[in-house]
Amino acid sequence: MATLIQRQFVVLSFITAFLFVMTGVLSLGGNRIAISSSAIQQAASHISSLAILGWMGQEIPVLSETVQAQADDRTNSVTGFLFRLATNIQPGDLRSLLGRELPGMVTTEDARFVVQGKGASLADFYLEYPAHPRQVADHSQVVPIVEPKPEDATKSGETKPAPVPNSITNGKKIVYVYNSHNRESWFSETKPVGTSVDHPTRNISLISKHLSEALNDRGIGSDVSTDDIYQQLLNKKVHYSFSYAESLQVVKGATEKNKELYYFFDLHRDTAPRERTTVTIKGKTYGRILFVIGKRNKSYEKNEAFATELHELMEKMYPELSRGVMEKGAKTDHGEYNQSLSPGSLLIEIGGTENSVQESINTAEALADVFAAYYQQAEKVGKTVSDEPAKR
């Protein structure tokens, strides 16, 4: 036994001496071994921002309360992260191992279509499309958005019909429309900066406002957020990745003022090519819709069922307008999307960067039609859950 220990000691001594000599030689040669910034960035890219907040939340509990639902402990653990960093294999997920050898499995590692619409592809989720237009809308047919002035109607002698006073929802406002990425815009409205296509005013918030108005016109009580989430993050000197945490506070503030709110629609603008995000129905062009469900929400199946019902009804009323219902798994950074607030909470992608504002507005009108029809049908069969806001 003593001989074995002596041998191991000798071997370790030789290794130590060799490393010491090599270090000295490299130092004399003026070389320095340093971890490059690119290597650090590559390692950091594997860390979920929510995982970091999860670790910090163990010492600062308030962080866990103000961000989003926590992921699987294996995902957020330090040992789980180190294992994934070293092997690129997600603990507890066999697909992350097989996906490296079997073509097609990598794309389903963290996202899948629950219901796949015509022409929809998971590649749209994984590919980062360049921030320049390939094929944009025919602007000669785009109707500019002009806010009418009250005196205009008086001069023309036209009388605008009064909106339906929330007749279907009996005066209750049950829908809240908002934007976590409120400055997402279109190539027709702004020039890209890097990979971003944003604009401070001509952005997706215009579509949210129109959707809320369209819902109210159809008797569905709705309210819309006017918060500039992007500016709020700048004011707080907080990174853009905290957009959902910031919008969560906005939505919670709205629910405190109105306990009747149950349906929360977070509208976004996609980046997929125009041929995937556009459809023409009866001569009118629309930006196609994609429903996104986050599996970090422990009750995501309820949100998914709601989205699927809207998709199926949309297929009947506006064929091919919906690209489908997509799940994003717990390994996606923001895979909760504030959907734990309510089974009626959805993230909805409307069109893409190559669509026009008018095409997106057409979609908002169609979405209002579909939701109004859904709500009336659900009410008739007693399925509506909007009468249970206090149970959230």
C-alpha positions in Angstrom: 0.0 0.0 0.0 2.8 2.3 0.9 4.5 1.6 -2.4 1.4 2.5 -4.4 1.1 5.8 -2.5 4.7 6.6 -3.2 4.2 5.9 -6.9 1.2 8.2 -7.1 3.1 10.9 -5.3 6.0 10.7 -7.7 3.7 10.9 -10.7 1.9 13.9 -9.3 5.2 15.6 -8.5 6.4 15.1 -12.1 3.1 16.6 -13.5 3.4 19.5 -11.2 7.0 20.2 -12.1 6.1 19.9 -15.8 3.3 22.5 -15.5 5.6 24.8 -13.5 8.3 24.6 -16.1 5.9 25.2 -19.0 4.3 28.2 -17.2 7.8 29.7 -16.8 8.7 29.1 -20.4 5.6 30.8 -21.7 6.1 33.7 -19.3 9.7 34.2 -20.5 8.5 34.1 -24.1 6.1 37.0 -23.4 3.0 35.0 -24.1 -0.1 35.2 -22.0 -2.9 32.7 -21.8 -6.1 34.5 -21.5 -9.7 33.8 -22.0 -10.9 35.8 -24.9 -14.0 37.9 -24.7 -15.6 35.8 -27.4 -15.1 32.7 -25.3 -16.7 34.4 -22.3 -19.6 35.5 -24.4 -20.1 32.0 -25.8 -20.2 30.6 -22.3 -22.5 33.3 -21.0 -24.9 32.7 -23.9 -25.7 29.3 -22.4 -27.0 30.9 -19.2 -30.7 31.8 -19.0 -31.3 35.2 -17.5 -34.1 33.6 -15.5 -31.6 31.0 -14.2 -29.3 33.7 -13.0 -32.2 35.5 -11.3 -33.2 32.1 -9.8 -29.8 31.7 -8.2 -29.9 35.3 -7.0 -33.5 34.8 -5.7 -32.2 32.2 -3.2 -30.6 35.1 -1.4 -33.0 37.9 -2.5 -36.5 36.3 -2.4 -38.2 39.4 -3.9 -36.5 38.7 -7.3 -38.4 35.4 -7.6 -41.6 37.3 -7.0 -41.1 40.1 -9.5 -39.9 38.1 -12.5 -41.7 35.1 -13.8 -42.5 31.5 -12.9 -39.5 29.4 -11.9 -38.3 26.7 -14.2 -37.3 23.1 -13.3 -34.8 23.0 -10.5 -32.5 20.9 -12.8 -32.4 23.8 -15.3 -31.6 26.5 -12.8 -29.1 24.6 -10.6 -25.5 25.4 -10.8 -24.5 21.8 -11.4 -27.1 21.5 -14.1 -25.7 24.6 -15.8 -22.1 23.4 -15.6 -23.1 20.0 -17.0 -25.0 21.6 -20.0 -22.1 24.0 -20.6 -19.6 21.2 -20.7 -21.7 18.7 -22.8 -24.4 20.9 -24.4 -26.9 18.3 -23.1 -29.9 19.4 -21.1 -30.3 17.3 -17.9 -33.5 15.3 -18.0 -34.1 15.8 -21.7 -33.0 12.9 -23.9 -33.7 14.9 -27.1 -30.9 17.3 -26.4 -28.5 14.2 -26.5 -30.1 12.5 -29.5 -30.6 15.7 -31.4 -26.9 16.1 -32.0 -26.9 12.8 -34.0 -30.4 12.6 -35.4 -31.4 15.3 -38.0 -34.6 17.1 -37.2 -34.6 16.6 -33.4 -32.6 19.7 -32.6 -35.4 21.9 -33.9 -37.9 20.2 -31.6 -35.7 20.5 -28.5 -37.4 23.6 -27.1 -40.3 24.4 -29.4 -43.0 22.5 -31.2 -46.3 23.2 -33.0 -49.4 22.0 -31.1 -51.4 22.9 -34.1 -49.5 23.7 -37.3 -51.1 26.1 -39.8 -50.4 26.0 -43.5 -46.8 27.0 -44.4 -45.8 27.3 -40.7 -42.3 26.1 -39.9 -40.2 25.8 -36.8 -37.3 27.2 -38.8 -38.9 30.6 -38.4 -38.3 30.3 -34.7 -34.7 29.2 -34.9 -33.4 31.2 -37.9 -32.4 34.8 -37.4 -33.5 36.6 -40.5 -31.5 39.6 -41.7 -32.8 43.0 -40.8 -33.5 44.2 -44.3 -36.6 43.8 -46.5 -36.8 41.0 -49.1 -40.3 41.5 -50.2 -42.5 44.2 -48.7 -46.2 45.1 -49.2 -47.4 47.0 -52.3 -47.5 50.4 -50.7 -49.6 51.8 -53.5 -52.5 49.9 -52.0 -51.7 50.7 -48.4 -54.2 53.0 -46.7 -52.4 55.5 -44.5 -53.6 55.7 -40.9 -55.1 59.1 -40.2 -56.8 59.8 -36.9 -60.1 61.5 -37.7 -60.8 64.9 -36.1 -64.2 65.5 -34.6 -64.8 68.6 -36.8 -64.2 66.5 -39.9 -67.4 64.4 -39.4 -69.4 67.6 -38.7 -68.3 69.3 -41.9 -69.0 66.3 -44.0 -72.4 65.8 -42.5 -71.6 62.1 -41.8 -72.6 60.6 -38.5 -70.5 57.9 -37.1 -72.5 55.1 -35.6 -72.1 54.9 -31.8 -70.1 51.9 -30.6 -71.9 49.1 -28.9 -71.7 49.7 -25.2 -70.1 46.4 -24.3 -73.4 44.6 -24.8 -72.0 41.1 -24.9 -70.0 41.5 -21.7 -72.7 43.6 -20.0 -70.5 46.6 -19.6 -67.6 44.7 -18.1 -64.1 45.1 -19.5 -62.7 41.6 -19.6 -59.9 42.0 -22.2 -56.6 43.8 -21.7 -54.3 44.3 -24.7 -50.7 45.3 -24.2 -47.2 45.0 -25.7 -44.1 43.7 -23.9 -42.0 44.7 -27.0 -44.0 47.8 -27.8 -41.6 49.4 -30.3 -41.6 46.5 -32.8 -42.2 48.0 -36.2 -42.1 47.3 -39.9 -39.8 48.0 -42.8 -42.5 50.2 -44.3 -42.3 52.5 -41.2 -38.6 52.6 -40.2 -35.1 51.6 -41.1 -33.4 48.7 -39.3 -30.7 49.4 -36.8 -28.6 46.3 -36.5 -31.1 43.4 -36.1 -33.8 45.7 -34.7 -36.7 47.1 -36.6 -38.2 49.5 -34.1 -39.9 52.8 -34.0 -41.0 55.0 -31.0 -44.5 55.6 -32.3 -45.2 53.7 -35.6 -45.1 50.3 -33.9 -47.1 47.3 -32.8 -48.9 49.4 -30.1 -51.0 50.9 -33.0 -52.4 47.4 -33.6 -53.1 46.9 -30.0 -55.1 50.1 -29.8 -57.0 49.1 -32.9 -57.8 45.6 -31.6 -59.1 47.0 -28.3 -61.4 49.5 -30.2 -62.5 46.7 -32.5 -63.4 44.5 -29.6 -65.4 47.3 -27.9 -67.2 47.9 -31.2 -68.3 44.3 -31.2 -69.6 44.4 -27.6 -66.5 42.9 -25.9 -65.3 45.2 -23.1 -61.7 45.9 -23.7 -58.9 48.1 -22.4 -55.4 48.8 -23.9 -52.1 49.7 -22.3 -50.4 52.9 -23.3 -47.2 52.1 -21.4 -43.9 52.5 -23.3 -42.2 49.4 -21.8 -39.0 50.1 -23.8 -38.7 53.6 -22.4 -39.4 52.4 -18.9 -36.5 49.9 -19.2 -34.3 52.8 -20.4 -35.4 55.0 -17.5 -34.6 52.2 -15.0 -31.3 51.3 -16.8 -32.6 47.7 -17.1 -31.7 45.3 -19.9 -34.2 44.6 -22.7 -34.4 41.0 -21.6 -36.5 42.2 -18.7 -39.3 43.4 -20.9 -41.7 40.7 -19.8 -41.0 41.4 -16.1 -41.7 45.1 -16.7 -44.9 44.4 -18.7 -46.0 42.0 -15.9 -46.1 44.9 -13.5 -48.2 46.9 -15.9 -50.7 44.0 -16.3 -50.8 43.5 -12.5 -51.5 47.2 -12.1 -54.4 46.9 -14.5 -55.9 43.9 -12.7 -55.7 45.8 -9.4 -57.9 48.5 -10.9 -60.3 46.1 -12.7 -60.8 42.7 -11.2 -63.0 41.7 -14.2 -60.0 41.4 -16.5 -59.4 37.8 -17.6 -58.1 37.8 -21.1 -54.7 39.3 -21.7 -53.3 39.6 -25.2 -49.7 40.5 -25.6 -49.3 41.5 -29.3 -45.9 41.1 -31.1 -44.6 41.5 -34.6 -42.7 38.5 -36.0 -39.5 38.5 -38.2 -40.4 35.6 -40.5 -40.4 36.2 -44.3 -43.4 37.8 -45.9 -44.4 34.6 -47.8 -44.9 33.0 -44.4 -46.6 35.9 -42.6 -49.1 37.0 -45.3 -52.4 35.7 -46.6 -55.0 37.1 -48.9 -58.7 36.3 -48.1 -61.5 37.5 -50.3 -59.2 40.1 -51.9 -58.0 41.6 -48.6 -54.4 41.0 -47.4 -53.6 40.1 -43.7 -50.6 39.6 -41.6 -50.9 36.0 -40.3 -51.3 35.2 -36.6 -49.2 32.8 -34.5 -50.2 31.9 -31.0 -47.3 31.3 -28.7 -47.6 29.3 -25.4 -44.9 29.3 -22.7 -44.3 26.0 -20.9 -42.7 27.7 -17.9 -46.3 28.4 -16.9 -47.2 25.4 -14.8 -50.8 25.6 -16.1 -49.8 26.2 -19.7 -52.2 23.4 -20.9 -55.2 25.7 -20.2 -53.7 28.6 -22.2 -52.9 26.1 -24.9 -56.5 24.8 -25.1 -57.8 28.4 -25.3 -55.3 29.2 -28.1 -56.3 26.0 -30.0 -60.0 26.9 -29.8 -59.3 30.4 -31.2 -57.1 28.8 -34.0 -59.8 26.3 -35.0 -62.5 29.0 -35.0 -60.2 31.3 -37.0 -59.7 28.5 -39.6 -63.5 28.5 -40.2 -63.9 32.3 -40.3 -60.6 33.3 -41.9 -59.0 30.2 -43.5 -55.2 30.2 -43.2 -55.0 33.4 -41.2 -53.6 31.5 -38.3 -50.1 29.9 -38.6 -50.9 27.7 -35.7 -50.2 27.3 -32.0 -46.6 26.9 -30.9 -45.2 25.8 -27.6 -41.9 27.1 -26.3 -40.3 25.0 -23.6 -38.8 25.8 -20.2 -35.4 26.2 -21.7 -36.4 29.3 -23.6 -35.4 32.5 -21.6 -38.8 34.0 -21.4 -40.9 30.8 -21.8 -43.6 32.0 -19.4 -44.7 35.2 -21.1 -46.9 36.3 -18.2 -49.3 33.5 -19.0 -49.5 32.3 -15.4 -51.7 35.3 -14.8 -54.7 33.6 -16.4 -55.7 30.7 -18.7 -56.9 33.6 -21.0 -53.4 35.1 -21.3 -51.8 34.7 -24.8 -48.8 35.9 -26.7 -49.9 36.7 -30.3 -47.6 37.4 -33.2 -49.3 39.5 -35.9 -47.6 39.6 -39.3 -43.9 40.2 -39.7 -41.4 43.0 -40.5 -42.3 42.8 -44.2 -46.0 43.4 -43.7 -47.6 46.8 -43.6 -49.5 48.6 -40.8 -52.7 48.3 -42.8 -52.3 44.5 -43.2 -51.8 44.2 -39.4 -54.9 46.3 -38.8 -56.9 44.1 -41.0 -55.7 41.2 -38.8 -56.7 43.0 -35.7 -60.2 43.4 -37.1 -60.4 39.7 -38.0 -59.0 38.7 -34.5 -61.8 40.8 -32.9 -64.4 39.0 -35.0 -63.0 35.6 -34.0 -62.8 36.4 -30.3 -66.3 37.9 -30.2 -67.6 34.7 -31.9 -65.6 32.6 -29.5 -66.9 34.4 -26.4 -70.5 34.3 -27.5 -70.3 30.5 -28.2 -68.6 29.9 -24.9 -71.2 31.9 -23.1 -74.0 29.9 -24.7 -72.7 26.6 -23.6 -71.6 27.9 -20.2 -67.9 27.5 -20.9 -66.8 31.1 -20.5 -64.4 31.5 -17.6 -64.5 35.3 -17.5 -67.0 35.1 -14.7 -64.2 33.8 -12.4 -61.6 36.6 -12.2 -61.5 36.4 -8.4 -60.1 32.9 -8.6 -56.8 34.0 -10.1 
